Amino acid sequence: CEQVGNWQMALLLLQRMGEVQATPNQITYNAAISACSRDGQLTMALQLLAEMTQLRLANVVAYSSCIAACEKGGHWQMALHLLTLE
């Protein structure tokens, strides 16, 4: 899902993990954020980053993917803000 940027499928898989009692981790969240970033879904990428932060899973990969999404959308102020958080 991440490599083709299929963000809807990535989110569905992330959601379904809970249904089969699998716990999302940094890898699964990062893949979903990266898929969102590739498709220009900044809002969803930031929501996933917020979830990761709440779960204490946020890492440099997640921040980098969100910053890339900011770049695609021309949201440089948000990118600068994210740089101050990590």
N, C-alpha and C positions, 0 to 999 in steps of 0.2 A: 504494500500500500504506500509506504513511504517513497519508494523510488519512482513510482509513477504519479505521485502526488494525489492519490485518491483519498482525499481527506474524509469524505463521508464514510467510506469503508473502514478507515483507520479508527474513526470515532465509534462506529458500530462495534468493531472488534474489542475496543477498549471497554465499552459498556458491557458487552457480553461476557467479558472475563469474570465479572462479579456473579453472573448467573451460573457459571460452572465452578464457582468457588476458587477462582484463580485471582491472585492479587496483582494488580498492575504495579509495575516497578519503573525505575528510571528508563530502562530500555523501551518499554512499551509506550510510556508517556512521550519520550523523546521522538520515537518513530511517528506518533500521531501529530506532535507539534511540527515536525519536519514536513509531513504530508500537508498540513495546513499552510505552512509557510510556502511550499512549492506552488500551491494553488491560490496564494494571495489572501488567505483567510486569517487576517491579523487578529480579529476579535476572538475567534475560536482558539487560536494559538495562545493568546494572552489568558484566556479562561483556563486552558489546560496548565499553563505556567502557574497561575494562581492556585490551582488544585495541587500541583506539585509542591509549591511553597508551603501550603497548609499541611501537606503530608510530610514535609521536610525531605522531599525528594529532588527539589530543584538543583540543577547543576549547570556547569558552563555550556554544555551542549544545548540544553533547553533555552538558555538565554541567547545563545548564538542564533538558534533557529528563529526565535522571536525577533531578534534584531534584523535578521535577513528578511522576515516578513514586513517589518517596518520599512526597510529599504525599498522593497517592491512597491509598497503603497505610498512612498514619499513622506512617511511619518518620522522625520528625523528627530523631532522633539521627543517622541516616545522612545526612539532608539537611544538617545542620550540618557533618558531617564533610566532605562534598563541597564545601561552601563554603570550607573551609580549604585544599583542594587546588588549586583553580583560581586 
